[in-house]
Amino acid sequence: MTFRISPEPLDPAALAGQLLDLRAGAYVEFQGRVRNHNEGRAVNALEYEAYAALAEKEGARIVAEAAARFPILGAACVHRVGRLELGELAVWVGVTSAHRAAAFEACRAIIDETKARVPIWKKEHYADGASGWINCATAGPAAAATATPPAAH
Amino acid sequence: MTTVTLHYFALLREQRGRSSESLTTGAATAGELYDELARRHGFTLPVTHVRVAINGEFAAWDTTLRTGDELVFIPPVAGG
């Protein structure tokens, strides 16, 4: 049951290997990858930044909550930081359980809570040369239309 | 007056122009300090969009500041 911030590229095969468990009939994995568009704009690259100490603490709580809520055997999540190119792996979640339902549900809960709670920030670099921090547009008339209400913590 | 250390991330790091600083302030609480710095540096995020961590843990905006505290203002998160 771990959560880690990684400045190095993620190796999903190696990460999955750490969850090998002969009691597990199910292994569910989520890979979040860098997409070439967002809200109608062409994206060239992403930059992730984290407050690593608190991110790993909050992330560990999320994984522990999933383990308390669902009958799983193992769970881990790793999130990249730094500049990522299109198609690169940004976040990886792996969960094992005896039967598939718990692994699917726990995997979904871990990625959803990670996106909502962990202090990680994402800057999009657009094809037109502009860039912006996601969820942080709150100033100016253009931003007002896209401003996001504060997440429910 | 209290002297605290601040670490900045993401949009706030860019708007402050540095990633950390030590600061002596008359602000009594974390929320008062954010208001003071937002005015001084033109932070665009209203305090309602920001959270604060003190000494490595999420904290309430009305937490009283003590000398030696380490603060991080947390802009809206966007992992995944």
gemmi code that builds the backbone of each chain (N, CA, C; Angstrom):
import gemmi

chains = {
    "A": [
        ("MET", (0.861, -1.185, 0.000), (0.000, 0.000, 0.000), (0.899, 1.237, 0.000)),
        ("THR", (1.176, 1.772, -1.169), (2.120, 2.888, -1.248), (1.621, 3.970, -2.213)),
        ("PHE", (2.147, 5.172, -2.007), (1.901, 6.284, -2.927), (3.213, 7.034, -3.058)),
        ("ARG", (3.614, 7.280, -4.281), (4.919, 7.881, -4.500), (4.860, 8.932, -5.606)),
        ("ILE", (5.671, 9.986, -5.431), (5.879, 10.987, -6.476), (7.199, 10.643, -7.158)),
        ("SER", (7.210, 10.628, -8.486), (8.420, 10.223, -9.200), (8.847, 11.250, -10.239)),
        ("PRO", (10.078, 11.745, -10.127), (10.605, 12.610, -11.193), (11.097, 11.793, -12.386)),
        ("GLU", (11.186, 10.472, -12.215), (11.677, 9.592, -13.294), (10.493, 8.979, -14.035)),
        ("PRO", (10.691, 8.633, -15.331), (9.616, 7.973, -16.089), (9.140, 6.702, -15.379)),
        ("LEU", (7.841, 6.408, -15.519), (7.254, 5.250, -14.844), (7.368, 4.020, -15.748)),
        ("ASP", (7.662, 2.872, -15.137), (7.762, 1.605, -15.851), (6.617, 0.717, -15.361)),
        ("PRO", (5.494, 0.684, -16.099), (4.313, -0.033, -15.599), (4.551, -1.514, -15.361)),
        ("ALA", (5.408, -2.148, -16.174), (5.654, -3.583, -15.980), (6.352, -3.817, -14.644)),
        ("ALA", (7.329, -2.971, -14.338), (8.041, -3.130, -13.069), (7.116, -2.831, -11.898)),
        ("LEU", (6.266, -1.804, -12.059), (5.332, -1.459, -10.981), (4.344, -2.594, -10.748)),
        ("ALA", (3.830, -3.171, -11.837), (2.880, -4.278, -11.711), (3.527, -5.467, -11.015)),
        ("GLY", (4.811, -5.692, -11.304), (5.514, -6.823, -10.711), (5.561, -6.751, -9.199)),
        ("GLN", (5.554, -5.522, -8.667), (5.598, -5.360, -7.213), (4.286, -5.787, -6.555)),
        ("LEU", (3.238, -5.964, -7.358), (1.934, -6.336, -6.798), (1.611, -7.821, -7.008)),
        ("LEU", (2.597, -8.590, -7.472), (2.340, -10.031, -7.658), (1.934, -10.659, -6.327)),
        ("ASP", (0.835, -11.407, -6.366), (0.299, -11.986, -5.135), (-0.520, -13.213, -5.533)),
        ("LEU", (-0.125, -14.396, -5.070), (-0.800, -15.621, -5.495), (-2.220, -15.725, -4.948)),
        ("ARG", (-2.572, -14.903, -3.983), (-3.954, -14.901, -3.484), (-4.868, -14.082, -4.389)),
        ("ALA", (-4.253, -13.283, -5.293), (-5.023, -12.327, -6.096), (-5.499, -12.967, -7.389)),
        ("GLY", (-6.808, -13.060, -7.544), (-7.372, -13.503, -8.815), (-7.581, -12.344, -9.760)),
        ("ALA", (-7.458, -11.125, -9.235), (-7.687, -9.947, -10.062), (-6.570, -8.927, -9.863)),
        ("TYR", (-6.144, -8.344, -10.992), (-5.209, -7.229, -10.959), (-5.774, -6.172, -11.897)),
        ("VAL", (-6.056, -4.976, -11.366), (-6.584, -3.873, -12.177), (-5.582, -2.740, -12.151)),
        ("GLU", (-5.359, -2.177, -13.338), (-4.371, -1.099, -13.457), (-4.996, 0.078, -14.186)),
        ("PHE", (-4.677, 1.286, -13.740), (-5.054, 2.490, -14.471), (-3.794, 3.218, -14.888)),
        ("GLN", (-3.750, 3.603, -16.173), (-2.651, 4.428, -16.660), (-3.224, 5.743, -17.152)),
        ("GLY", (-2.792, 6.846, -16.550), (-3.178, 8.176, -17.028), (-2.067, 8.707, -17.916)),
        ("ARG", (-2.406, 9.029, -19.153), (-1.392, 9.442, -20.132), (-1.626, 10.869, -20.599)),
        ("VAL", (-0.589, 11.477, -21.119), (-0.669, 12.859, -21.612), (-1.414, 12.872, -22.939)),
        ("ARG", (-2.523, 13.637, -22.956), (-3.436, 13.709, -24.092), (-3.069, 14.917, -24.961)),
        ("ASN", (-3.370, 14.821, -26.267), (-2.953, 15.907, -27.172), (-3.956, 17.044, -27.285)),
        ("HIS", (-4.982, 17.030, -26.416), (-5.945, 18.138, -26.466), (-6.616, 18.269, -25.106)),
        ("ASN", (-7.122, 19.456, -24.814), (-7.950, 19.660, -23.627), (-8.878, 20.832, -23.872)),
        ("GLU", (-10.165, 20.604, -23.660), (-11.184, 21.633, -23.825), (-11.021, 22.388, -25.141)),
        ("GLY", (-10.833, 21.608, -26.199), (-10.809, 22.187, -27.541), (-9.471, 22.772, -27.963)),
        ("ARG", (-8.445, 22.712, -27.104), (-7.145, 23.269, -27.485), (-6.138, 22.149, -27.686)),
        ("ALA", (-5.284, 22.330, -28.690), (-4.235, 21.345, -28.953), (-3.129, 21.498, -27.914)),
        ("VAL", (-2.767, 20.395, -27.293), (-1.756, 20.400, -26.235), (-0.480, 19.723, -26.752)),
        ("ASN", (0.669, 20.346, -26.486), (1.966, 19.797, -26.909), (2.681, 19.030, -25.817)),
        ("ALA", (2.478, 19.460, -24.564), (3.220, 18.845, -23.454), (2.577, 19.279, -22.150)),
        ("LEU", (2.881, 18.550, -21.094), (2.399, 18.902, -19.754), (3.584, 19.018, -18.815)),
        ("GLU", (3.370, 19.839, -17.805), (4.379, 19.997, -16.767), (3.665, 19.751, -15.438)),
        ("TYR", (4.157, 18.772, -14.669), (3.557, 18.482, -13.365), (4.511, 18.933, -12.272)),
        ("GLU", (3.914, 19.494, -11.228), (4.692, 19.932, -10.075), (3.952, 19.426, -8.837)),
        ("ALA", (4.684, 19.030, -7.800), (4.032, 18.518, -6.591), (4.702, 19.086, -5.349)),
        ("TYR", (3.927, 19.231, -4.314), (4.456, 19.456, -2.970), (4.665, 18.039, -2.434)),
        ("ALA", (5.844, 17.483, -2.727), (6.043, 16.033, -2.634), (5.765, 15.490, -1.231)),
        ("ALA", (6.229, 16.181, -0.209), (6.085, 15.639, 1.147), (4.610, 15.457, 1.512)),
        ("LEU", (3.812, 16.486, 1.254), (2.389, 16.384, 1.587), (1.642, 15.515, 0.572)),
        ("ALA", (2.077, 15.537, -0.682), (1.438, 14.695, -1.705), (1.559, 13.224, -1.326)),
        ("GLU", (2.749, 12.827, -0.880), (2.937, 11.418, -0.528), (2.170, 11.065, 0.752)),
        ("LYS", (2.057, 12.016, 1.649), (1.290, 11.782, 2.880), (-0.204, 11.653, 2.559)),
        ("GLU", (-0.734, 12.583, 1.789), (-2.160, 12.544, 1.438), (-2.456, 11.339, 0.546)),
        ("GLY", (-1.538, 11.035, -0.366), (-1.708, 9.878, -1.238), (-1.741, 8.579, -0.449)),
        ("ALA", (-0.882, 8.470, 0.554), (-0.870, 7.263, 1.389), (-2.193, 7.120, 2.134)),
        ("ARG", (-2.758, 8.256, 2.547), (-4.073, 8.195, 3.211), (-5.142, 7.691, 2.238)),
        ("ILE", (-5.067, 8.132, 0.988), (-6.056, 7.710, -0.014), (-5.970, 6.204, -0.262)),
        ("VAL", (-4.757, 5.700, -0.387), (-4.580, 4.262, -0.607), (-5.068, 3.481, 0.619)),
        ("ALA", (-4.767, 3.983, 1.812), (-5.218, 3.302, 3.034), (-6.746, 3.329, 3.145)),
        ("GLU", (-7.356, 4.444, 2.755), (-8.827, 4.525, 2.778), (-9.440, 3.485, 1.836)),
        ("ALA", (-8.835, 3.331, 0.648), (-9.352, 2.343, -0.309), (-9.220, 0.935, 0.265)),
        ("ALA", (-8.108, 0.689, 0.961), (-7.899, -0.644, 1.538), (-8.879, -0.914, 2.668)),
        ("ALA", (-9.298, 0.140, 3.358), (-10.259, -0.036, 4.448), (-11.675, -0.236, 3.889)),
        ("ARG", (-11.934, 0.374, 2.731), (-13.285, 0.383, 2.174), (-13.572, -0.851, 1.312)),
        ("PHE", (-12.544, -1.366, 0.629), (-12.739, -2.485, -0.295), (-11.846, -3.658, 0.111)),
        ("PRO", (-12.308, -4.908, -0.110), (-11.492, -6.073, 0.261), (-10.381, -6.330, -0.765)),
        ("ILE", (-9.348, -5.503, -0.721), (-8.239, -5.650, -1.672), (-7.024, -6.240, -0.960)),
        ("LEU", (-6.097, -6.729, -1.768), (-4.883, -7.348, -1.216), (-3.693, -6.394, -1.279)),
        ("GLY", (-3.626, -5.625, -2.346), (-2.515, -4.686, -2.496), (-2.955, -3.504, -3.335)),
        ("ALA", (-2.285, -2.361, -3.148), (-2.599, -1.184, -3.957), (-1.400, -0.260, -3.951)),
        ("ALA", (-1.170, 0.393, -5.083), (-0.078, 1.349, -5.166), (-0.428, 2.398, -6.208)),
        ("CYS", (0.117, 3.596, -6.008), (-0.089, 4.683, -6.964), (1.218, 5.458, -7.072)),
        ("VAL", (1.599, 5.777, -8.298), (2.789, 6.600, -8.524), (2.412, 7.714, -9.490)),
        ("HIS", (2.803, 8.946, -9.156), (2.494, 10.101, -10.010), (3.789, 10.774, -10.442)),
        ("ARG", (3.905, 11.028, -11.724), (5.080, 11.702, -12.272), (5.066, 13.186, -11.958)),
        ("VAL", (6.247, 13.768, -11.879), (6.407, 15.219, -11.921), (7.452, 15.545, -12.982)),
        ("GLY", (7.457, 16.797, -13.405), (8.381, 17.242, -14.441), (7.649, 17.448, -15.756)),
        ("ARG", (8.425, 17.625, -16.829), (7.825, 17.861, -18.136), (7.562, 16.525, -18.825)),
        ("LEU", (6.328, 16.341, -19.294), (5.946, 15.100, -19.965), (5.488, 15.395, -21.380)),
        ("GLU", (5.897, 14.537, -22.287), (5.503, 14.674, -23.689), (4.211, 13.885, -23.939)),
        ("LEU", (3.601, 14.110, -25.092), (2.357, 13.425, -25.449), (2.535, 11.909, -25.352)),
        ("GLY", (1.537, 11.256, -24.783), (1.571, 9.798, -24.677), (2.305, 9.277, -23.460)),
        ("GLU", (3.071, 10.127, -22.791), (3.811, 9.653, -21.614), (2.870, 9.324, -20.467)),
        ("LEU", (3.331, 8.415, -19.626), (2.552, 7.971, -18.477), (2.699, 8.988, -17.336)),
        ("ALA", (1.572, 9.576, -16.942), (1.594, 10.606, -15.895), (1.267, 10.030, -14.530)),
        ("VAL", (0.350, 9.066, -14.509), (-0.031, 8.479, -13.221), (-0.374, 7.013, -13.431)),
        ("TRP", (0.018, 6.203, -12.479), (-0.224, 4.764, -12.541), (-0.846, 4.320, -11.222)),
        ("VAL", (-1.930, 3.516, -11.326), (-2.549, 2.916, -10.144), (-2.666, 1.421, -10.389)),
        ("GLY", (-2.277, 0.616, -9.432), (-2.451, -0.830, -9.537), (-3.094, -1.363, -8.265)),
        ("VAL", (-4.045, -2.284, -8.438), (-4.745, -2.864, -7.284), (-4.924, -4.364, -7.506)),
        ("THR", (-4.682, -5.146, -6.472), (-4.963, -6.580, -6.531), (-6.040, -6.938, -5.514)),
        ("SER", (-6.830, -7.955, -5.883), (-7.852, -8.456, -4.957), (-8.163, -9.897, -5.335)),
        ("ALA", (-8.836, -10.603, -4.448), (-9.193, -11.991, -4.736), (-10.147, -12.052, -5.917)),
        ("HIS", (-11.126, -11.132, -5.934), (-12.134, -11.100, -7.000), (-12.169, -9.710, -7.619)),
        ("ARG", (-12.625, -9.602, -8.867), (-12.407, -8.397, -9.658), (-13.123, -7.148, -9.173)),
        ("ALA", (-14.305, -7.287, -8.578), (-15.096, -6.091, -8.261), (-14.332, -5.142, -7.342)),
        ("ALA", (-13.720, -5.682, -6.309), (-13.018, -4.831, -5.347), (-11.843, -4.103, -6.009)),
        ("ALA", (-11.127, -4.794, -6.889), (-9.972, -4.166, -7.537), (-10.413, -3.033, -8.455)),
        ("PHE", (-11.492, -3.255, -9.234), (-12.002, -2.183, -10.099), (-12.426, -0.972, -9.259)),
        ("GLU", (-13.196, -1.218, -8.228), (-13.737, -0.103, -7.436), (-12.640, 0.643, -6.689)),
        ("ALA", (-11.702, -0.090, -6.127), (-10.625, 0.568, -5.386), (-9.734, 1.376, -6.322)),
        ("CYS", (-9.478, 0.833, -7.500), (-8.641, 1.544, -8.467), (-9.303, 2.870, -8.844)),
        ("ARG", (-10.601, 2.819, -9.109), (-11.347, 4.030, -9.456), (-11.317, 5.037, -8.311)),
        ("ALA", (-11.509, 4.548, -7.087), (-11.509, 5.459, -5.928), (-10.143, 6.120, -5.758)),
        ("ILE", (-9.086, 5.357, -5.950), (-7.742, 5.918, -5.743), (-7.431, 6.996, -6.775)),
        ("ILE", (-7.752, 6.771, -8.034), (-7.434, 7.807, -9.021), (-8.341, 9.026, -8.838)),
        ("ASP", (-9.608, 8.802, -8.517), (-10.520, 9.944, -8.323), (-10.078, 10.808, -7.140)),
        ("GLU", (-9.758, 10.174, -6.029), (-9.347, 10.941, -4.839), (-7.984, 11.604, -5.052)),
        ("THR", (-7.122, 10.930, -5.783), (-5.812, 11.526, -6.081), (-5.991, 12.826, -6.854)),
        ("LYS", (-6.847, 12.797, -7.862), (-7.073, 14.007, -8.656), (-7.693, 15.120, -7.822)),
        ("ALA", (-8.528, 14.759, -6.862), (-9.262, 15.764, -6.086), (-8.471, 16.322, -4.909)),
        ("ARG", (-7.547, 15.546, -4.354), (-6.982, 15.909, -3.043), (-5.479, 16.090, -2.977)),
        ("VAL", (-4.738, 15.448, -3.860), (-3.281, 15.437, -3.688), (-2.672, 16.717, -4.273)),
        ("PRO", (-1.793, 17.378, -3.518), (-1.210, 18.636, -4.014), (-0.207, 18.434, -5.157)),
        ("ILE", (-0.807, 18.250, -6.334), (-0.077, 18.126, -7.596), (-0.717, 19.120, -8.552)),
        ("TRP", (0.112, 19.799, -9.326), (-0.402, 20.800, -10.255), (0.067, 20.497, -11.664)),
        ("LYS", (-0.776, 20.906, -12.630), (-0.534, 20.561, -14.032), (-0.582, 21.819, -14.878)),
        ("LYS", (0.484, 22.048, -15.616), (0.511, 23.175, -16.544), (0.463, 22.627, -17.953)),
        ("GLU", (-0.491, 23.123, -18.735), (-0.583, 22.687, -20.117), (0.181, 23.658, -21.014)),
        ("HIS", (0.949, 23.077, -21.933), (1.637, 23.865, -22.963), (0.905, 23.610, -24.267)),
        ("TYR", (0.343, 24.674, -24.827), (-0.516, 24.530, -25.999), (0.276, 24.686, -27.294)),
        ("ALA", (-0.333, 24.148, -28.361), (0.310, 24.203, -29.674), (0.510, 25.644, -30.133)),
        ("ASP", (-0.351, 26.575, -29.655), (-0.224, 27.972, -30.101), (0.815, 28.751, -29.284)),
        ("GLY", (1.542, 28.058, -28.400), (2.601, 28.719, -27.637), (2.181, 29.176, -26.263)),
        ("ALA", (0.882, 29.253, -26.008), (0.406, 29.670, -24.695), (0.556, 28.521, -23.700)),
        ("SER", (0.400, 28.849, -22.417), (0.428, 27.806, -21.391), (-0.430, 28.252, -20.229)),
        ("GLY", (-0.855, 27.303, -19.407), (-1.676, 27.683, -18.262), (-1.790, 26.571, -17.243)),
        ("TRP", (-1.892, 26.985, -15.971), (-2.090, 26.024, -14.885), (-3.563, 25.639, -14.833)),
        ("ILE", (-3.840, 24.360, -14.878), (-5.213, 23.858, -14.891), (-5.904, 24.164, -13.555)),
        ("ASN", (-7.162, 24.600, -13.650), (-8.008, 24.917, -12.491), (-7.605, 26.214, -11.793)),
        ("CYS", (-6.663, 26.968, -12.353), (-6.181, 28.173, -11.677), (-6.570, 29.455, -12.404)),
        ("ALA", (-7.364, 29.349, -13.465), (-7.744, 30.547, -14.211), (-8.876, 31.252, -13.480)),
        ("THR", (-8.560, 32.345, -12.823), (-9.594, 33.045, -12.068), (-9.563, 34.545, -12.313)),
        ("ALA", (-8.597, 35.032, -13.075), (-8.473, 36.479, -13.250), (-8.690, 36.862, -14.700)),
        ("GLY", (-9.320, 37.988, -14.917), (-9.495, 38.495, -16.263), (-10.770, 37.980, -16.889)),
        ("PRO", (-11.272, 38.708, -17.887), (-12.560, 38.355, -18.496), (-12.521, 37.002, -19.202)),
        ("ALA", (-11.425, 36.678, -19.877), (-11.361, 35.397, -20.579), (-11.390, 34.246, -19.577)),
        ("ALA", (-10.658, 34.427, -18.501), (-10.587, 33.365, -17.502), (-11.901, 33.207, -16.762)),
        ("ALA", (-12.637, 34.290, -16.610), (-13.872, 34.239, -15.825), (-14.833, 33.197, -16.371)),
        ("ALA", (-14.825, 33.041, -17.691), (-15.749, 32.097, -18.314), (-15.363, 30.657, -18.007)),
        ("THR", (-14.096, 30.428, -17.725), (-13.648, 29.053, -17.518), (-13.251, 28.781, -16.071)),
        ("ALA", (-13.423, 29.784, -15.203), (-13.014, 29.600, -13.809), (-13.779, 28.434, -13.197)),
        ("THR", (-13.054, 27.639, -12.451), (-13.637, 26.455, -11.828), (-13.919, 26.758, -10.365)),
        ("PRO", (-15.066, 26.345, -9.856), (-15.304, 26.553, -8.419), (-14.330, 25.711, -7.613)),
        ("PRO", (-14.074, 26.095, -6.378), (-13.127, 25.334, -5.571), (-13.596, 23.897, -5.407)),
        ("ALA", (-12.636, 22.986, -5.458), (-12.979, 21.576, -5.282), (-13.517, 21.349, -3.878)),
        ("ALA", (-14.424, 20.432, -3.754), (-14.987, 20.104, -2.433), (-14.013, 19.222, -1.679)),
        ("HIS", (-13.389, 19.750, -0.660), (-12.413, 18.969, 0.094), (-13.051, 18.433, 1.356)),
    ],
    "B": [
        ("MET", (5.205, 40.201, 16.070), (5.666, 39.780, 14.741), (6.162, 38.335, 14.806)),
        ("THR", (5.882, 37.590, 13.756), (6.391, 36.221, 13.678), (7.191, 36.063, 12.388)),
        ("THR", (8.158, 35.166, 12.422), (8.973, 34.891, 11.239), (8.678, 33.469, 10.787)),
        ("VAL", (8.222, 33.362, 9.544), (7.830, 32.063, 9.002), (8.554, 31.820, 7.681)),
        ("THR", (8.564, 30.559, 7.271), (9.125, 30.191, 5.964), (7.970, 29.817, 5.042)),
        ("LEU", (8.043, 30.311, 3.818), (7.001, 30.013, 2.831), (7.615, 29.265, 1.654)),
        ("HIS", (6.902, 28.255, 1.170), (7.292, 27.574, -0.069), (6.154, 27.766, -1.059)),
        ("TYR", (6.511, 28.107, -2.288), (5.497, 28.376, -3.304), (5.548, 27.327, -4.409)),
        ("PHE", (4.367, 26.983, -4.910), (4.271, 26.012, -5.997), (3.377, 26.559, -7.117)),
        ("ALA", (3.655, 26.064, -8.318), (2.778, 26.258, -9.477), (2.488, 27.733, -9.725)),
        ("LEU", (1.207, 28.093, -9.887), (0.860, 29.476, -10.230), (1.378, 30.465, -9.189)),
        ("LEU", (1.288, 30.107, -7.916), (1.738, 31.049, -6.881), (3.261, 31.232, -6.933)),
        ("ARG", (3.991, 30.187, -7.270), (5.451, 30.314, -7.420), (5.770, 31.291, -8.546)),
        ("GLU", (5.032, 31.172, -9.640), (5.284, 32.080, -10.763), (4.901, 33.513, -10.410)),
        ("GLN", (3.761, 33.682, -9.717), (3.319, 35.048, -9.399), (4.207, 35.675, -8.327)),
        ("ARG", (4.774, 34.870, -7.442), (5.693, 35.397, -6.438), (7.080, 35.606, -7.022)),
        ("GLY", (7.425, 34.824, -8.052), (8.732, 34.963, -8.675), (9.838, 34.233, -7.945)),
        ("ARG", (9.490, 33.390, -6.987), (10.492, 32.577, -6.291), (9.794, 31.393, -5.651)),
        ("SER", (10.578, 30.381, -5.252), (9.948, 29.170, -4.736), (9.939, 29.117, -3.213)),
        ("SER", (10.699, 29.987, -2.557), (10.599, 30.018, -1.093), (11.151, 31.332, -0.563)),
        ("GLU", (10.781, 31.639, 0.655), (11.304, 32.839, 1.312), (11.037, 32.742, 2.808)),
        ("SER", (11.830, 33.489, 3.558), (11.591, 33.663, 4.980), (11.017, 35.064, 5.151)),
        ("LEU", (10.011, 35.183, 6.017), (9.266, 36.434, 6.063), (8.870, 36.766, 7.494)),
        ("THR", (9.027, 38.023, 7.872), (8.544, 38.463, 9.178), (7.269, 39.257, 8.961)),
        ("THR", (6.227, 38.865, 9.662), (4.909, 39.432, 9.377), (4.157, 39.778, 10.652)),
        ("GLY", (3.265, 40.757, 10.518), (2.363, 41.081, 11.611), (1.052, 40.316, 11.509)),
        ("ALA", (0.895, 39.535, 10.444), (-0.338, 38.757, 10.278), (-0.455, 37.759, 11.433)),
        ("ALA", (-1.651, 37.652, 11.981), (-1.850, 36.762, 13.130), (-2.160, 35.332, 12.691)),
        ("THR", (-2.811, 35.208, 11.545), (-3.236, 33.878, 11.092), (-2.737, 33.618, 9.672)),
        ("ALA", (-2.843, 32.351, 9.266), (-2.458, 31.974, 7.906), (-3.287, 32.740, 6.876)),
        ("GLY", (-4.567, 32.908, 7.161), (-5.437, 33.623, 6.237), (-5.044, 35.088, 6.088)),
        ("GLU", (-4.694, 35.723, 7.207), (-4.254, 37.127, 7.139), (-2.963, 37.241, 6.336)),
        ("LEU", (-2.085, 36.247, 6.487), (-0.820, 36.279, 5.739), (-1.087, 36.124, 4.244)),
        ("TYR", (-2.019, 35.228, 3.877), (-2.322, 35.091, 2.442), (-2.845, 36.409, 1.889)),
        ("ASP", (-3.758, 37.056, 2.641), (-4.305, 38.336, 2.175), (-3.191, 39.364, 1.980)),
        ("GLU", (-2.280, 39.408, 2.964), (-1.181, 40.374, 2.897), (-0.324, 40.126, 1.646)),
        ("LEU", (0.016, 38.855, 1.407), (0.884, 38.531, 0.277), (0.149, 38.665, -1.054)),
        ("ALA", (-1.131, 38.353, -1.047), (-1.916, 38.474, -2.283), (-1.944, 39.937, -2.741)),
        ("ARG", (-2.115, 40.840, -1.760), (-2.106, 42.272, -2.090), (-0.729, 42.705, -2.588)),
        ("ARG", (0.310, 42.251, -1.882), (1.667, 42.706, -2.209), (2.129, 42.181, -3.560)),
        ("HIS", (1.782, 40.948, -3.879), (2.342, 40.314, -5.080), (1.319, 40.113, -6.191)),
        ("GLY", (0.087, 40.504, -5.966), (-0.918, 40.388, -7.014), (-1.352, 38.961, -7.305)),
        ("PHE", (-1.403, 38.131, -6.268), (-1.915, 36.772, -6.486), (-3.336, 36.861, -7.035)),
        ("THR", (-3.620, 36.083, -8.089), (-4.945, 36.156, -8.705), (-5.938, 35.195, -8.067)),
        ("LEU", (-5.434, 34.180, -7.336), (-6.353, 33.196, -6.758), (-6.982, 33.752, -5.486)),
        ("PRO", (-8.327, 33.822, -5.436), (-8.965, 34.231, -4.182), (-8.732, 33.161, -3.115)),
        ("VAL", (-8.735, 33.599, -1.875), (-8.411, 32.675, -0.785), (-9.370, 31.484, -0.765)),
        ("THR", (-10.570, 31.676, -1.298), (-11.551, 30.579, -1.323), (-11.118, 29.445, -2.255)),
        ("HIS", (-10.160, 29.708, -3.162), (-9.677, 28.677, -4.086), (-8.383, 28.031, -3.611)),
        ("VAL", (-7.887, 28.493, -2.473), (-6.559, 28.073, -2.025), (-6.710, 27.373, -0.676)),
        ("ARG", (-5.849, 26.376, -0.433), (-5.761, 25.761, 0.898), (-4.387, 26.097, 1.470)),
        ("VAL", (-4.218, 25.845, 2.742), (-2.922, 26.099, 3.354), (-2.444, 24.852, 4.095)),
        ("ALA", (-1.147, 24.627, 4.018), (-0.514, 23.580, 4.822), (0.493, 24.259, 5.745)),
        ("ILE", (0.499, 23.837, 7.007), (1.454, 24.367, 7.970), (2.243, 23.199, 8.545)),
        ("ASN", (3.569, 23.319, 8.458), (4.471, 22.270, 8.961), (4.115, 20.895, 8.395)),
        ("GLY", (3.826, 20.868, 7.077), (3.656, 19.599, 6.381), (2.292, 18.953, 6.494)),
        ("GLU", (1.289, 19.707, 6.999), (-0.055, 19.126, 7.083), (-1.091, 20.204, 6.755)),
        ("PHE", (-2.200, 19.778, 6.134), (-3.279, 20.723, 5.853), (-3.724, 21.395, 7.149)),
        ("ALA", (-4.051, 22.674, 7.066), (-4.419, 23.425, 8.271), (-5.563, 24.371, 7.941)),
        ("ALA", (-6.182, 24.893, 8.994), (-7.291, 25.847, 8.814), (-6.714, 27.249, 8.611)),
        ("TRP", (-7.448, 28.054, 7.849), (-6.979, 29.423, 7.573), (-6.867, 30.261, 8.848)),
        ("ASP", (-7.647, 29.928, 9.884), (-7.597, 30.751, 11.103), (-6.532, 30.269, 12.092)),
        ("THR", (-5.662, 29.351, 11.634), (-4.572, 28.888, 12.502), (-3.629, 30.052, 12.834)),
        ("THR", (-3.319, 30.195, 14.115), (-2.405, 31.252, 14.557), (-0.977, 30.926, 14.118)),
        ("LEU", (-0.306, 31.928, 13.565), (1.078, 31.730, 13.109), (2.041, 31.782, 14.286)),
        ("ARG", (3.044, 30.902, 14.235), (4.100, 30.905, 15.251), (5.445, 30.964, 14.555)),
        ("THR", (6.377, 31.653, 15.181), (7.711, 31.754, 14.601), (8.267, 30.354, 14.340)),
        ("GLY", (8.835, 30.196, 13.141), (9.397, 28.899, 12.755), (8.453, 28.057, 11.918)),
        ("ASP", (7.190, 28.466, 11.812), (6.241, 27.703, 10.985), (6.690, 27.686, 9.524)),
        ("GLU", (6.414, 26.557, 8.861), (6.620, 26.446, 7.413), (5.253, 26.389, 6.759)),
        ("LEU", (4.994, 27.338, 5.877), (3.677, 27.414, 5.235), (3.773, 27.143, 3.744)),
        ("VAL", (2.760, 26.472, 3.230), (2.597, 26.307, 1.792), (1.160, 26.663, 1.450)),
        ("PHE", (0.991, 27.601, 0.546), (-0.341, 27.895, 0.015), (-0.573, 26.952, -1.163)),
        ("ILE", (-1.717, 26.283, -1.163), (-1.975, 25.226, -2.130), (-3.034, 25.664, -3.131)),
        ("PRO", (-2.599, 25.988, -4.358), (-3.574, 26.345, -5.406), (-4.453, 25.133, -5.731)),
        ("PRO", (-5.538, 25.340, -6.485), (-6.397, 24.201, -6.869), (-5.548, 23.092, -7.497)),
        ("VAL", (-5.737, 21.871, -6.989), (-4.878, 20.777, -7.442), (-5.374, 20.230, -8.775)),
        ("ALA", (-4.490, 19.574, -9.498), (-4.841, 19.076, -10.839), (-3.986, 17.870, -11.212)),
        ("GLY", (-3.900, 16.912, -10.292), (-3.161, 15.704, -10.631), (-3.947, 14.842, -11.607)),
        ("GLY", (-3.315, 13.787, -12.064), (-3.979, 12.849, -12.964), (-3.798, 13.223, -14.412)),
    ],
}
model = gemmi.Model(1)
for chain_id, residues in chains.items():
    chain = gemmi.Chain(chain_id)
    for i, (resn, *xyz) in enumerate(residues, 1):
        res = gemmi.Residue()
        res.name, res.seqid = resn, gemmi.SeqId(i, " ")
        for name, pos in zip(("N", "CA", "C"), xyz):
            atom = gemmi.Atom()
            atom.name, atom.element = name, gemmi.Element(name[0])
            atom.pos, atom.b_iso = gemmi.Position(*pos), 0.0
            res.add_atom(atom)
        chain.add_residue(res)
    model.add_chain(chain)
structure = gemmi.Structure()
structure.add_model(model)
structure.setup_entities()
